[in-house]
Amino acid sequence: MNAKNSVKNPDASLPSTPYYLLDEAAIVANMQIIARLCELSGAKALLALKCFATWGVFDVMQPYLHGTTSSSLNEVRLGYETFGNNADVNSKDKKETHAYSVAYSADEIPEVLSYADKIIFNSISQLNAFKDQAAAQGVPVGLRLNPKTSNSSFIIADPARPFSRLGEHDRDKIAAVLDDITGVMIHNNCENDSFEAFSESLADIEARFGDILEQLEWVSLGGGIHFIAPDYPLEKLAERLKGFSETYGVQVYLEPGEASIHGAGSLVTTVLDTMHNEKNLAVVDASIEAHMLDLLIYRESAPINAINEEAINILPVNTDKSADMSDNTIIYGRSCLAGDIFGEYELPSTLKVGDKIAFGNAAGYTMVKKNWFNGVNMPAIIIRRLDGSIDIQREFDYQDYKASLS
Ligand SMILES: *Cc1c(COP(=O)(O)O)cnc(C)c1O
């Protein structure tokens, strides 16, 4: 499944920065945790493409997952082409391709249905508009429910925020369309690392919708469960999911995005300049707004996981707490956004022009969101394969920038 222009580079000499570096071994380690969770619980796991869609590594993910889920026509097509189209429809190895969108346009529906094994509508009005077409194609239909509670510490990412458009909440209205659906999708967690909080919110869903769930064949519980954390009680989660599945007689699906690739990628940059303004400043050849946009959206900072190719784990300092911070270094991106900041750090030594800084946690919600703001060079996508070899999967140049506009 490698791109045609993929280059085998056995002596591991890497191209110039910036680049995203994906580590297949780290992805597989996450996959094994997901597969274990599925084995213990009976749940099926679908990769949420909106988080991670770098299909050059799907070969190593496919054996562990049951398919993909999507947020748009483009994603469902990508999922079908790169993940779901791999086996005979009757084969047990057939991967599922789930379709969901906050809102489909009428002209997208025939193509979406041509790729989808299930289609999940966000609202009853969309369900009513398109259910007959889905039935004609033999594609099972689902509806997104909004339980009006969530485990998300960010209002911008909270599906249960006031006046939310994400799913239906009215029990009577949902009960009235039960004949048209075989399942539901509920996504109300965001990087939730507390099993207790997850379990309580599932209990809440059961109390609210239990009699509805009983009449369904499948329930997708979405993504955002941080079961990948080393101290997460995976067995308890599995038991909870298994019990849920047995109580209501449903196939449970999970839609892990972040959990699939957590810790499996970095953004490797080079220091272009250093300055001093009460603290040490460094400017690198990438940008959070263009290449790690979630740092900006969620006002977070990136960990550093290598300096000059030496592995090191430096967490950003909490600038609310530390007293004298004049020796700290703020690492800036090279876009003109004043607040284009990767983070503030206590570093073992002062940075110099030419130093290579690798930021961690750069696989999810990065490559899918990268953009050409400021015309800053687009990081290449590099894959460290399971055998240790390095593939330059994709490089971008001026022509790509130009072609993205007109
Ligand atoms: C975002 C999203 C996911 C994936 O969430 P992660 O936090 O990356 O696991 C899964 N399902 C739906 C419906 C989503 O919107």
The ligand as a Tripos MOL2 file, in Angstrom:
@<TRIPOS>MOLECULE
LIG
   15    15     1     0     0
SMALL
NO_CHARGES

@<TRIPOS>ATOM
      1 C1        -13.6360   12.4480   16.9100 C.3       1 LIG1
      2 C2        -14.4630   11.2440   16.8620 C.ar      1 LIG1
      3 C3        -13.8930    9.9820   17.1080 C.ar      1 LIG1
      4 C4        -12.4520    9.7890   17.4960 C.3       1 LIG1
      5 O1        -12.1600   10.4190   18.6960 O.3       1 LIG1
      6 P1        -10.7470   10.2460   19.4260 P.3       1 LIG1
      7 O2        -10.8230   11.1880   20.5660 O.co2     1 LIG1
      8 O3         -9.6850   10.6240   18.4480 O.co2     1 LIG1
      9 O4        -10.6590    8.8240   19.8430 O.co2     1 LIG1
     10 C5        -14.7240    8.8800   17.0170 C.ar      1 LIG1
     11 N1        -16.0380    9.0030   16.6860 N.ar      1 LIG1
     12 C6        -16.6010   10.2020   16.4250 C.ar      1 LIG1
     13 C7        -18.0310   10.2680   16.0610 C.3       1 LIG1
     14 C8        -15.8450   11.3540   16.5110 C.ar      1 LIG1
     15 O5        -16.4160   12.5450   16.2660 O.3       1 LIG1
@<TRIPOS>BOND
     1     1     2 1
     2     2     3 ar
     3     2    14 ar
     4     3     4 1
     5     3    10 ar
     6     4     5 1
     7     5     6 1
     8     6     7 2
     9     6     8 1
    10     6     9 1
    11    10    11 ar
    12    11    12 ar
    13    12    13 1
    14    12    14 ar
    15    14    15 1
@<TRIPOS>SUBSTRUCTURE
     1 LIG1         1 GROUP 0 **** ****
